[in-house]
Amino acid sequence: MITVHGRNNSINVQKAMWAVGEVGAACERLDVGGPFGGNDTPEYRAMNPNGLVPVLVDGDTVIWESHTIVRYLGAVHGAGGIWPEDPAERTLADRWMDWATASLQPHMTPVFWGMVRTPEAERDMDAIGRAATALQSVWGILDAHLDGRDFVAGDRFTMGDIPVGAFYCRYVRLPGIERASLPNCDAWLARLRDRPAFAEHVGGIPLT
């Protein structure tokens, strides 16, 4: 059985668990990190020297970094499903996973942490506002890409939808920011919400 170490309100853990659900692998998730602690012990650092969540353990295989975990689950348990077997098709999924890290995360992090996890009196509203404005343009890139497509890699769901889908679900729920009109992203999110694994591991988790 697969074990995932990490609390369920971590977006990176949500990505891993969503992928677990999509491939139908038996899994136990352990609450680690945040208020639960446990991620700075020698035992945990032996699995992940960064002390971050998630960590996936599958037999003798130990993996950290959420997108690597998603790719592993796809390759081992979801080939031909969330893991496109055609290399060219797979690059479509891969590039949007990398885009989530390189283009989205630098702006999502200050907005999320500022508006959700920082007391109001301590918020840097100038920095939050700049990041929120940048997000309108960044999400606009995906919105244009989704014009005429059901999912990021084309007409079917793949691993590429998982990181950006988790981020977009979080984005639409962020309080107190101005958002651009993103009709194609909204339609895509509605399709993701129909997926049981998304509903259980992403959409159904409170924004905290």
MARLOKOL-984896 format. One record per atom (N, C-alpha, C): residue number from 1; residue in three letters; atom name; y, z negated, x negated. Coordinates in steps of 0.05 Angstrom, whole numbers, plus 5000, padded with zeros to 4 digits. Atoms other than C-alpha are relative to their C-alpha. Layout:
<rs>
R     k     r    a      y      z      x
R   NUM   ala   CA      Y      Z      X
...
</rs>
This chain:
<rs>
R     k     r    a      y      z      x
R     1   met    N   4976   5000   4983
R     1   met   CA   5000   5000   5000
R     1   met    C   5025   5000   4983
R     2   ile    N   4974   4999   5014
R     2   ile   CA   5071   5016   4977
R     2   ile    C   5015   4974   5006
R     3   thr    N   4981   5022   4996
R     3   thr   CA   5119   4958   4967
R     3   thr    C   5028   5009   4992
R     4   val    N   4972   4994   5006
R     4   val   CA   5194   4967   4970
R     4   val    C   5015   4973   4999
R     5   his    N   4985   5024   5004
R     5   his   CA   5237   4911   4942
R     5   his    C   5029   5006   5006
R     6   gly    N   4972   4995   4993
R     6   gly   CA   5306   4908   4975
R     6   gly    C   5006   4993   5028
R     7   arg    N   4991   5008   4973
R     7   arg   CA   5345   4882   5035
R     7   arg    C   5007   5025   5016
R     8   asn    N   4998   4977   4984
R     8   asn   CA   5351   4928   5094
R     8   asn    C   5028   5010   5005
R     9   asn    N   4973   4991   4996
R     9   asn   CA   5427   4931   5097
R     9   asn    C   5011   5014   4975
R    10   ser    N   4992   4984   5023
R    10   ser   CA   5430   4965   5028
R    10   ser    C   4995   5029   5006
R    11   ile    N   5004   4972   4993
R    11   ile   CA   5442   5039   5038
R    11   ile    C   4979   5013   4982
R    12   asn    N   5020   4988   5018
R    12   asn   CA   5398   5054   4978
R    12   asn    C   4972   4993   5009
R    13   val    N   5026   5008   4989
R    13   val   CA   5341   5014   5008
R    13   val    C   4995   5016   5026
R    14   gln    N   5003   4985   4976
R    14   gln   CA   5353   5050   5074
R    14   gln    C   4990   5028   4994
R    15   lys    N   5009   4974   5007
R    15   lys   CA   5344   5117   5040
R    15   lys    C   4970   4999   4993
R    16   ala    N   5028   5002   5008
R    16   ala   CA   5278   5095   5010
R    16   ala    C   4982   4995   5024
R    17   met    N   5016   5007   4977
R    17   met   CA   5252   5065   5075
R    17   met    C   4999   5023   5020
R    18   trp    N   5000   4976   4983
R    18   trp   CA   5273   5126   5115
R    18   trp    C   4980   5020   4990
R    19   ala    N   5020   4982   5011
R    19   ala   CA   5232   5169   5068
R    19   ala    C   4972   4990   5004
R    20   val    N   5026   5012   4994
R    20   val   CA   5174   5121   5074
R    20   val    C   4991   5007   5028
R    21   gly    N   5006   4994   4972
R    21   gly   CA   5177   5129   5149
R    21   gly    C   4994   5029   5006
R    22   glu    N   5004   4972   4996
R    22   glu   CA   5182   5204   5146
R    22   glu    C   4973   5010   4991
R    23   val    N   5026   4991   5010
R    23   val   CA   5119   5212   5104
R    23   val    C   4977   4984   5011
R    24   gly    N   5021   5015   4987
R    24   gly   CA   5081   5159   5143
R    24   gly    C   4983   4983   4981
R    25   ala    N   5015   5016   5019
R    25   ala   CA   5061   5117   5083
R    25   ala    C   5000   4971   5009
R    26   ala    N   5001   5029   4995
R    26   ala   CA   5037   5045   5093
R    26   ala    C   5018   4986   4980
R    27   cys    N   4980   5012   5017
R    27   cys   CA   5092   5001   5065
R    27   cys    C   5006   4971   5009
R    28   glu    N   4989   5027   4995
R    28   glu   CA   5114   4929   5059
R    28   glu    C   5027   4999   4986
R    29   arg    N   4974   5004   5012
R    29   arg   CA   5188   4915   5048
R    29   arg    C   5006   4971   4996
R    30   leu    N   4993   5028   5007
R    30   leu   CA   5210   4851   5013
R    30   leu    C   5030   4997   4998
R    31   asp    N   4972   5006   5002
R    31   asp   CA   5279   4821   5022
R    31   asp    C   5008   4991   4972
R    32   val    N   4991   5006   5027
R    32   val   CA   5311   4823   4953
R    32   val    C   5029   5009   4998
R    33   gly    N   4972   4992   5005
R    33   gly   CA   5384   4825   4931
R    33   gly    C   5018   4988   5021
R    34   gly    N   4980   5011   4982
R    34   gly   CA   5449   4803   4964
R    34   gly    C   4994   4970   5005
R    35   pro    N   5004   5028   4994
R    35   pro   CA   5440   4736   5000
R    35   pro    C   4972   4990   4994
R    36   phe    N   5028   5007   5005
R    36   phe   CA   5365   4737   4986
R    36   phe    C   4995   4994   4970
R    37   gly    N   5005   5004   5028
R    37   gly   CA   5372   4739   4910
R    37   gly    C   4974   5013   4991
R    38   gly    N   5026   4991   5010
R    38   gly   CA   5310   4751   4869
R    38   gly    C   5001   5024   4982
R    39   asn    N   4998   4975   5016
R    39   asn   CA   5337   4812   4833
R    39   asn    C   5010   4995   4972
R    40   asp    N   4991   5006   5027
R    40   asp   CA   5359   4776   4770
R    40   asp    C   4979   4983   4985
R    41   thr    N   5021   5015   5013
R    41   thr   CA   5293   4743   4752
R    41   thr    C   4988   5017   4978
R    42   pro    N   5013   4984   5021
R    42   pro   CA   5255   4764   4689
R    42   pro    C   4979   5019   5012
R    43   glu    N   5021   4983   4988
R    43   glu   CA   5199   4791   4734
R    43   glu    C   5012   5025   5012
R    44   tyr    N   4988   4977   4987
R    44   tyr   CA   5246   4835   4773
R    44   tyr    C   5013   5018   4979
R    45   arg    N   4988   4983   5021
R    45   arg   CA   5284   4858   4711
R    45   arg    C   4979   5015   4984
R    46   ala    N   5022   4985   5013
R    46   ala   CA   5217   4879   4682
R    46   ala    C   4994   5025   5015
R    47   met    N   5004   4976   4984
R    47   met   CA   5212   4927   4740
R    47   met    C   5024   5018   5000
R    48   asn    N   4975   4984   5001
R    48   asn   CA   5285   4949   4740
R    48   asn    C   5019   4985   4983
R    49   pro    N   4982   5014   5019
R    49   pro   CA   5327   4930   4680
R    49   pro    C   5029   4998   5010
R    50   asn    N   4973   5002   4989
R    50   asn   CA   5390   4942   4721
R    50   asn    C   5004   4978   5020
R    51   gly    N   4999   5022   4981
R    51   gly   CA   5373   4887   4770
R    51   gly    C   5010   5008   5027
R    52   leu    N   4991   4990   4974
R    52   leu   CA   5389   4931   4830
R    52   leu    C   4977   5006   5018
R    53   val    N   5020   4992   4981
R    53   val   CA   5352   4949   4893
R    53   val    C   5006   5029   5008
R    54   pro    N   5028   5009   4997
R    54   pro   CA   5309   4984   4913
R    54   pro    C   4983   5005   4975
R    55   val    N   5022   4994   5018
R    55   val   CA   5247   4983   4870
R    55   val    C   4976   5007   5018
R    56   leu    N   5024   4993   4986
R    56   leu   CA   5185   5019   4896
R    56   leu    C   4976   4996   4981
R    57   val    N   5025   5004   5015
R    57   val   CA   5116   4998   4873
R    57   val    C   4977   5013   5016
R    58   asp    N   5022   4985   4988
R    58   asp   CA   5058   5045   4888
R    58   asp    C   4976   4999   4980
R    59   gly    N   5021   5004   5019
R    59   gly   CA   4996   5020   4852
R    59   gly    C   5012   4992   4973
R    60   asp    N   4989   5005   5027
R    60   asp   CA   5013   5023   4778
R    60   asp    C   5027   5013   4995
R    61   thr    N   4975   4986   5003
R    61   thr   CA   5075   5065   4790
R    61   thr    C   5023   4983   5010
R    62   val    N   4977   5016   4993
R    62   val   CA   5141   5028   4790
R    62   val    C   5025   5018   4997
R    63   ile    N   4977   4981   5001
R    63   ile   CA   5205   5067   4807
R    63   ile    C   5025   4986   5010
R    64   trp    N   4973   5008   4990
R    64   trp   CA   5279   5051   4812
R    64   trp    C   5017   5024   5001
R    65   glu    N   4981   4978   4993
R    65   glu   CA   5338   5094   4833
R    65   glu    C   4990   5013   5026
R    66   ser    N   5009   4993   4973
R    66   ser   CA   5336   5111   4907
R    66   ser    C   4994   5030   5003
R    67   his    N   5006   4971   4996
R    67   his   CA   5339   5187   4902
R    67   his    C   4974   5008   4985
R    68   thr    N   5026   4996   5014
R    68   thr   CA   5282   5186   4851
R    68   thr    C   4977   4991   5018
R    69   ile    N   5020   5010   4981
R    69   ile   CA   5243   5144   4901
R    69   ile    C   4995   5020   5022
R    70   val    N   5003   4980   4979
R    70   val   CA   5257   5194   4956
R    70   val    C   4985   5024   4991
R    71   arg    N   5013   4976   5011
R    71   arg   CA   5235   5252   4912
R    71   arg    C   4970   4993   4995
R    72   tyr    N   5027   5007   5006
R    72   tyr   CA   5172   5215   4891
R    72   tyr    C   4984   4999   5026
R    73   leu    N   5014   5002   4975
R    73   leu   CA   5153   5199   4963
R    73   leu    C   4995   5028   5012
R    74   gly    N   5004   4973   4990
R    74   gly   CA   5164   5271   4982
R    74   gly    C   4978   5015   4985
R    75   ala    N   5019   4985   5016
R    75   ala   CA   5124   5299   4924
R    75   ala    C   4971   4990   5004
R    76   val    N   5027   5012   4998
R    76   val   CA   5065   5251   4931
R    76   val    C   4989   4999   5028
R    77   his    N   5010   5005   4973
R    77   his   CA   5062   5239   5005
R    77   his    C   5011   5020   5021
R    78   gly    N   4987   4982   4981
R    78   gly   CA   5104   5294   5037
R    78   gly    C   5003   5029   4991
R    79   ala    N   4998   4973   5009
R    79   ala   CA   5091   5359   5001
R    79   ala    C   4996   5019   5023
R    80   gly    N   5001   4981   4978
R    80   gly   CA   5104   5417   5048
R    80   gly    C   5015   4989   5025
R    81   gly    N   4984   5012   4978
R    81   gly   CA   5142   5369   5094
R    81   gly    C   5028   4995   4990
R    82   ile    N   4972   5005   5010
R    82   ile   CA   5204   5333   5068
R    82   ile    C   5004   5011   4972
R    83   trp    N   4999   4989   5027
R    83   trp   CA   5187   5360   4999
R    83   trp    C   4993   5030   5001
R    84   pro    N   5006   4972   4999
R    84   pro   CA   5194   5436   5001
R    84   pro    C   4983   5009   4976
R    85   glu    N   5017   4991   5022
R    85   glu   CA   5139   5468   4961
R    85   glu    C   5011   5024   4985
R    86   asp    N   4987   4977   5013
R    86   asp   CA   5179   5531   4947
R    86   asp    C   5023   4989   4982
R    87   pro    N   4979   5011   5017
R    87   pro   CA   5223   5515   4886
R    87   pro    C   5028   5007   5007
R    88   ala    N   4973   4992   4992
R    88   ala   CA   5282   5555   4911
R    88   ala    C   5010   4984   5024
R    89   glu    N   4993   5016   4977
R    89   glu   CA   5281   5520   4978
R    89   glu    C   5005   4971   4992
R    90   arg    N   4997   5028   5009
R    90   arg   CA   5273   5453   4942
R    90   arg    C   5027   4995   4987
R    91   thr    N   4974   5004   5012
R    91   thr   CA   5337   5465   4903
R    91   thr    C   5022   4995   5021
R    92   leu    N   4981   5005   4979
R    92   leu   CA   5375   5465   4969
R    92   leu    C   5001   4971   5007
R    93   ala    N   5001   5029   4995
R    93   ala   CA   5351   5395   4983
R    93   ala    C   5010   4984   4976
R    94   asp    N   4992   5014   5024
R    94   asp   CA   5360   5373   4911
R    94   asp    C   5031   4999   4996
R    95   arg    N   4971   4999   5006
R    95   arg   CA   5432   5396   4906
R    95   arg    C   5016   4982   5018
R    96   trp    N   4985   5017   4982
R    96   trp   CA   5455   5358   4967
R    96   trp    C   4994   4970   4995
R    97   met    N   5005   5027   5009
R    97   met   CA   5421   5295   4942
R    97   met    C   5018   4993   4976
R    98   asp    N   4982   5005   5022
R    98   asp   CA   5459   5302   4877
R    98   asp    C   5029   4999   5008
R    99   trp    N   4972   5000   4989
R    99   trp   CA   5523   5318   4915
R    99   trp    C   5007   4974   5012
R   100   ala    N   4995   5026   4988
R   100   ala   CA   5516   5253   4952
R   100   ala    C   5008   4979   4979
R   101   thr    N   4993   5019   5022
R   101   thr   CA   5518   5215   4886
R   101   thr    C   5026   5008   4986
R   102   ala    N   4978   4991   5016
R   102   ala   CA   5570   5257   4850
R   102   ala    C   5026   5002   5016
R   103   ser    N   4976   4994   4984
R   103   ser   CA   5619   5274   4907
R   103   ser    C   5006   4979   5022
R   104   leu    N   4996   5019   4978
R   104   leu   CA   5608   5224   4963
R   104   leu    C   5003   4972   4991
R   105   gln    N   5002   5028   5007
R   105   gln   CA   5591   5158   4932
R   105   gln    C   5026   4989   4988
R   106   pro    N   4976   5011   5012
R   106   pro   CA   5654   5150   4889
R   106   pro    C   5022   4993   5021
R   107   his    N   4980   5005   4980
R   107   his   CA   5697   5152   4953
R   107   his    C   4989   4982   5022
R   108   met    N   5012   5017   4979
R   108   met   CA   5648   5119   5002
R   108   met    C   5000   4971   4992
R   109   thr    N   5003   5028   5008
R   109   thr   CA   5640   5057   4960
R   109   thr    C   5025   4984   5003
R   110   pro    N   4976   5017   4996
R   110   pro   CA   5713   5033   4958
R   110   pro    C   5007   4997   5029
R   111   val    N   4993   5003   4971
R   111   val   CA   5722   5047   5033
R   111   val    C   4981   4981   5013
R   112   phe    N   5020   5018   4987
R   112   phe   CA   5657   5012   5054
R   112   phe    C   5005   4972   4990
R   113   trp    N   4997   5027   5011
R   113   trp   CA   5666   4953   5008
R   113   trp    C   5027   4988   5009
R   114   gly    N   4974   5010   4993
R   114   gly   CA   5740   4948   5025
R   114   gly    C   5002   4992   5029
R   115   met    N   4996   5004   4971
R   115   met   CA   5734   4952   5101
R   115   met    C   4978   4983   5012
R   116   val    N   5023   5015   4988
R   116   val   CA   5666   4918   5112
R   116   val    C   4994   4974   4985
R   117   arg    N   5009   5023   5016
R   117   arg   CA   5652   4870   5055
R   117   arg    C   5022   4984   4986
R   118   thr    N   4977   5014   5012
R   118   thr   CA   5722   4848   5034
R   118   thr    C   5016   4987   5022
R   119   pro    N   4983   5013   4980
R   119   pro   CA   5762   4796   5073
R   119   pro    C   5026   5015   5003
R   120   glu    N   4976   4983   4994
R   120   glu   CA   5823   4829   5106
R   120   glu    C   5023   4993   4981
R   121   ala    N   4977   5008   5017
R   121   ala   CA   5873   4789   5065
R   121   ala    C   4997   5009   4971
R   122   glu    N   5005   4992   5028
R   122   glu   CA   5841   4813   5000
R   122   glu    C   4997   5030   4996
R   123   arg    N   5004   4971   5001
R   123   arg   CA   5837   4888   5016
R   123   arg    C   5022   5014   4985
R   124   asp    N   4981   4982   5013
R   124   asp   CA   5871   4939   4972
R   124   asp    C   5002   5025   5018
R   125   met    N   4999   4979   4980
R   125   met   CA   5893   4984   5029
R   125   met    C   5010   5026   4988
R   126   asp    N   4992   4975   5013
R   126   asp   CA   5926   5035   4982
R   126   asp    C   4975   5014   4989
R   127   ala    N   5024   4988   5011
R   127   ala   CA   5860   5046   4946
R   127   ala    C   4981   5010   5022
R   128   ile    N   5017   4993   4977
R   128   ile   CA   5821   5047   5011
R   128   ile    C   5011   5025   5013
R   129   gly    N   4988   4977   4987
R   129   gly   CA   5870   5097   5041
R   129   gly    C   4996   5025   4983
R   130   arg    N   5004   4976   5017
R   130   arg   CA   5865   5144   4981
R   130   arg    C   4971   5010   5002
R   131   ala    N   5028   4992   4999
R   131   ala   CA   5789   5143   4983
R   131   ala    C   4993   5011   5028
R   132   ala    N   5005   4990   4973
R   132   ala   CA   5788   5153   5059
R   132   ala    C   5011   5029   5003
R   133   thr    N   4989   4973   4999
R   133   thr   CA   5834   5214   5052
R   133   thr    C   4983   5019   4984
R   134   ala    N   5017   4982   5016
R   134   ala   CA   5790   5243   4997
R   134   ala    C   4974   5006   5015
R   135   leu    N   5025   4996   4985
R   135   leu   CA   5729   5233   5042
R   135   leu    C   5003   5022   5021
R   136   gln    N   4996   4979   4980
R   136   gln   CA   5759   5278   5095
R   136   gln    C   4995   5028   4988
R   137   ser    N   5005   4974   5013
R   137   ser   CA   5758   5336   5046
R   137   ser    C   4972   5003   4991
R   138   val    N   5027   4998   5010
R   138   val   CA   5691   5319   5016
R   138   val    C   4980   5005   5023
R   139   trp    N   5017   4995   4977
R   139   trp   CA   5657   5314   5084
R   139   trp    C   5004   5028   5012
R   140   gly    N   4994   4973   4990
R   140   gly   CA   5691   5379   5103
R   140   gly    C   4983   5021   4986
R   141   ile    N   5017   4981   5015
R   141   ile   CA   5649   5414   5049
R   141   ile    C   4973   5001   5014
R   142   leu    N   5026   5000   4986
R   142   leu   CA   5585   5392   5084
R   142   leu    C   5002   5012   5028
R   143   asp    N   4996   4990   4973
R   143   asp   CA   5613   5408   5152
R   143   asp    C   5000   5031   5000
R   144   ala    N   5000   4971   5002
R   144   ala   CA   5626   5480   5130
R   144   ala    C   4972   5010   4994
R   145   his    N   5027   4991   5007
R   145   his   CA   5557   5485   5099
R   145   his    C   4981   4999   5024
R   146   leu    N   5018   5003   4977
R   146   leu   CA   5524   5462   5164
R   146   leu    C   5006   5019   5023
R   147   asp    N   4994   4980   4979
R   147   asp   CA   5557   5517   5205
R   147   asp    C   4977   5020   5001
R   148   gly    N   5023   4982   4997
R   148   gly   CA   5497   5555   5231
R   148   gly    C   4974   4990   4989
R   149   arg    N   5025   5012   5010
R   149   arg   CA   5446   5508   5200
R   149   arg    C   4995   4974   5015
R   150   asp    N   5008   5025   4987
R   150   asp   CA   5408   5451   5232
R   150   asp    C   4999   4977   4981
R   151   phe    N   5003   5021   5021
R   151   phe   CA   5396   5413   5167
R   151   phe    C   5011   5011   4974
R   152   val    N   4986   4991   5025
R   152   val   CA   5423   5415   5096
R   152   val    C   4985   5022   4985
R   153   ala    N   5015   4979   5014
R   153   ala   CA   5367   5459   5070
R   153   ala    C   4993   5024   5018
R   154   gly    N   5005   4977   4982
R   154   gly   CA   5365   5506   5130
R   154   gly    C   4992   4991   5028
R   155   asp    N   5008   5005   4972
R   155   asp   CA   5327   5502   5195
R   155   asp    C   4981   4978   5004
R   156   arg    N   5018   5022   4996
R   156   arg   CA   5283   5443   5181
R   156   arg    C   5008   4976   4983
R   157   phe    N   4994   5025   5014
R   157   phe   CA   5289   5371   5158
R   157   phe    C   4986   4999   4974
R   158   thr    N   5012   5004   5027
R   158   thr   CA   5277   5357   5084
R   158   thr    C   5012   4974   4988
R   159   met    N   4990   5024   5014
R   159   met   CA   5289   5301   5034
R   159   met    C   5030   5002   4995
R   160   gly    N   4972   4997   5005
R   160   gly   CA   5358   5330   5024
R   160   gly    C   5018   4988   5021
R   161   asp    N   4984   5012   4978
R   161   asp   CA   5381   5304   5091
R   161   asp    C   5001   4969   4998
R   162   ile    N   5002   5029   5000
R   162   ile   CA   5363   5232   5074
R   162   ile    C   5025   4986   4987
R   163   pro    N   4977   5014   5011
R   163   pro   CA   5418   5210   5025
R   163   pro    C   5026   5006   5015
R   164   val    N   4974   4994   4987
R   164   val   CA   5475   5248   5059
R   164   val    C   5000   4991   5029
R   165   gly    N   5002   5010   4972
R   165   gly   CA   5449   5229   5128
R   165   gly    C   5005   4970   5001
R   166   ala    N   4995   5029   5000
R   166   ala   CA   5449   5155   5110
R   166   ala    C   5030   4995   4995
R   167   phe    N   4971   5004   5005
R   167   phe   CA   5520   5161   5082
R   167   phe    C   5016   5008   5025
R   168   tyr    N   4984   4992   4978
R   168   tyr   CA   5545   5199   5143
R   168   tyr    C   4998   4980   5024
R   169   cys    N   5003   5020   4980
R   169   cys   CA   5516   5148   5191
R   169   cys    C   5018   4976   4994
R   170   arg    N   4982   5022   5008
R   170   arg   CA   5554   5095   5152
R   170   arg    C   5029   5008   5004
R   171   tyr    N   4972   4991   4999
R   171   tyr   CA   5617   5137   5150
R   171   tyr    C   5011   4999   5029
R   172   val    N   4990   4998   4973
R   172   val   CA   5623   5147   5225
R   172   val    C   5003   4972   5012
R   173   arg    N   4997   5028   4989
R   173   arg   CA   5616   5071   5236
R   173   arg    C   5020   4984   4985
R   174   leu    N   4981   5016   5014
R   174   leu   CA   5668   5050   5186
R   174   leu    C   5025   4994   5017
R   175   pro    N   4977   5007   4983
R   175   pro   CA   5724   5012   5220
R   175   pro    C   5027   5006   4985
R   176   gly    N   4973   5001   5011
R   176   gly   CA   5799   5022   5209
R   176   gly    C   5008   5022   4982
R   177   ile    N   4992   4977   5017
R   177   ile   CA   5801   5090   5175
R   177   ile    C   5003   5025   5017
R   178   glu    N   4996   4975   4986
R   178   glu   CA   5824   5159   5196
R   178   glu    C   4979   5020   4990
R   179   arg    N   5021   4981   5006
R   179   arg   CA   5769   5211   5199
R   179   arg    C   5007   5028   5009
R   180   ala    N   4996   4972   4993
R   180   ala   CA   5772   5287   5200
R   180   ala    C   4981   5007   5023
R   181   ser    N   5019   4988   4980
R   181   ser   CA   5741   5328   5257
R   181   ser    C   4978   5014   4985
R   182   leu    N   5023   4989   5015
R   182   leu   CA   5671   5345   5232
R   182   leu    C   4978   5007   5021
R   183   pro    N   5019   4994   4978
R   183   pro   CA   5635   5378   5291
R   183   pro    C   4972   5007   4991
R   184   asn    N   5026   4992   5009
R   184   asn   CA   5578   5407   5251
R   184   asn    C   4985   4976   4989
R   185   cys    N   5012   5024   5010
R   185   cys   CA   5565   5341   5216
R   185   cys    C   4991   4982   5023
R   186   asp    N   5007   5017   4977
R   186   asp   CA   5566   5305   5283
R   186   asp    C   4975   5011   5014
R   187   ala    N   5024   4989   4987
R   187   ala   CA   5515   5353   5313
R   187   ala    C   4975   4996   4983
R   188   trp    N   5022   5006   5019
R   188   trp   CA   5471   5345   5251
R   188   trp    C   4992   4971   5003
R   189   leu    N   5006   5028   4997
R   189   leu   CA   5476   5269   5258
R   189   leu    C   4985   4995   5026
R   190   ala    N   5014   5003   4975
R   190   ala   CA   5454   5274   5330
R   190   ala    C   4971   5008   4997
R   191   arg    N   5027   4992   5005
R   191   arg   CA   5392   5311   5307
R   191   arg    C   4985   4979   4983
R   192   leu    N   5013   5021   5016
R   192   leu   CA   5378   5258   5255
R   192   leu    C   4993   4975   5016
R   193   arg    N   5005   5024   4983
R   193   arg   CA   5384   5203   5307
R   193   arg    C   4976   5003   5018
R   194   asp    N   5025   4996   4985
R   194   asp   CA   5325   5234   5344
R   194   asp    C   4975   4994   4984
R   195   arg    N   5022   5005   5017
R   195   arg   CA   5281   5219   5285
R   195   arg    C   4993   4970   5000
R   196   pro    N   5006   5029   4999
R   196   pro   CA   5243   5152   5293
R   196   pro    C   5005   4985   4974
R   197   ala    N   4996   5014   5025
R   197   ala   CA   5246   5136   5219
R   197   ala    C   5029   4995   4994
R   198   phe    N   4971   5005   5003
R   198   phe   CA   5321   5145   5218
R   198   phe    C   5009   4977   5018
R   199   ala    N   4991   5021   4981
R   199   ala   CA   5330   5102   5280
R   199   ala    C   4991   4973   4991
R   200   glu    N   5010   5026   5008
R   200   glu   CA   5287   5046   5251
R   200   glu    C   5014   4990   4974
R   201   his    N   4992   5010   5027
R   201   his   CA   5313   5044   5179
R   201   his    C   5029   5005   4994
R   202   val    N   4971   4994   5006
R   202   val   CA   5385   5071   5183
R   202   val    C   5017   4994   5024
R   203   gly    N   4983   5003   4976
R   203   gly   CA   5415   5078   5252
R   203   gly    C   4998   4974   5014
R   204   gly    N   5003   5025   4986
R   204   gly   CA   5387   5013   5278
R   204   gly    C   5008   4976   4983
R   205   ile    N   4992   5023   5017
R   205   ile   CA   5413   4970   5220
R   205   ile    C   5029   4995   5002
R   206   pro    N   4971   5005   4998
R   206   pro   CA   5480   4935   5231
R   206   pro    C   5015   5006   4974
R   207   leu    N   4983   4993   5023
R   207   leu   CA   5537   4955   5185
R   207   leu    C   5011   4973   4989
R   208   thr    N   4992   5026   5012
R   208   thr   CA   5543   4893   5141
R   208   thr    C   5000   5003   4969
</rs>
